[in-house]
Each structure stands twice: as structure tokens, then as C-alpha cells.
Amino acid sequence: MVPDAPPCLLLTRPEPQNRLFGLRCRLAEAWVGPILFSPILSIRHLSAPSLSGRVPLFTSQNAVLALGQGSGPAWAVGARTAAVARTAGFDCRAAEGDVTALADSLLADRPDRPLVHLRGRHVAGDLAGYLRAAGLTVDEAIVYDQQTAPLTDAAIRRLGQGDPVVAPLFSPRSARILGAQVPRGAAIRALALSPAVAEAWTAPAEIVASPDAAGMIAAISACRERGLVGSGPGG
């Protein structure tokens, strides 16, 4: 451990979301210390299907980017994904930030047109299956792949020294991938977007108050102010 090393924020989301999230943390003054950018997932867009009159369901900005320009109604998991969809031309309604809220909104509204969930190859749940079981007509299409990437040398070095690190975790899969790469002795304060993410992390994790980027930024700010760190899966 480097004596009196300032805590470091480790951001592991795919690019460009990773850099944009870091910028949001800076603009909100949630984090003023060093930031390490080390994406552990890379996004590869796949062939996008024709909507053929179906209403798209977006649970990730990556799905919007994979589909490209469009028009007509759409639903998104949260406000930021909805904003990206509107920029792409869709008349997009936003849920309250997680897949459960999106499903609840759809079941309350019960659209009379077929739906299609545009998703990545790896997902935490079965949104389409849940909605079909509730009586809605829903297809799904895989429009991007999330491929595993190793931590950067700088991230491995920082973690291996046992210096304090704050690590936001946005999905169960990314929590598992990061946990498998963390060296023993790492001092990590893990911030989990949801209980499912916290469960995938094999060490204590703080669950943020709201399951969205704003909630994560608030948790990062509080963590910085309290000076809290923890131990990683290898600790």
C-alpha cells in the first residue's frame, strides 16, 4: 500500500458510457480524486432486425445505438436511455430506472401493439418471458454482444497495492467479471446498483438508494465524503 494514497474511483463500464459516467461524476463534484478507466466489457453491435410494426423495448443505451435511427413509439428502462432513443427518432416513454419498473409500466399500460425487447446477449432476467406470461405479445432480439475484457495494468497495479478503491457495479455479470480479476488484498468499496448486483459480488457491497446513474453518483459522493473503503473478493 502506498502511504496515505487517496481513494481512487475504478470505472469498468463499456465505452463510451464509462468516460461519460466519469465526466458526470466530475461535473456533479461527486468525485475529485483520481479515476481509473478500465472497461471489463466491450460492446459489439450485431445485425439489427426490422421492427415490422413492433414497439421496441430498450433496457440499455447500447440497444438504441445498435438499432440506429427509427420512429414511432418505444419504451425505455430509464430517463437517460429514453433520451438516447428520442435522439434516434423514437417517441419514447421512460420507466423509473430498472427492468421491474419497466415491466410494471407496460403491464399497467398494456399496449395493443406487439412489443420487441432489443437486448444484449447477456441479460440478468427474462423481461420478454415475464411479459408474455402476463398476456402481452413480446418478441426479443439480440442486437449487441458484451465481450469480456481484462483489467488494465494500471488497475491491477492499484488493486494489488491494497490502495483504497471505490468500484461502482452496474450489473451482476460485471460484478462477477470484476470479482474474478481482483487480486488478493484489494481494498475495494463496492457500490451495487441493485440487490442482484450485490449478490453477484462475493464480498460486502453497499446497495445504492435508487437503481440508476443518479443514484450511483449520489452513493459515490457519499462514499467520498465518509472516506469509506472495504475489501474485495480476494481480500
Summary of the structure (lengths in Angstrom):
residues: 235
radius of gyration: 18.5
end to end distance: 13.6
largest distance: 62.1
contacts: 778
relative contact order: 0.17
helix: 35%
strand: 24%
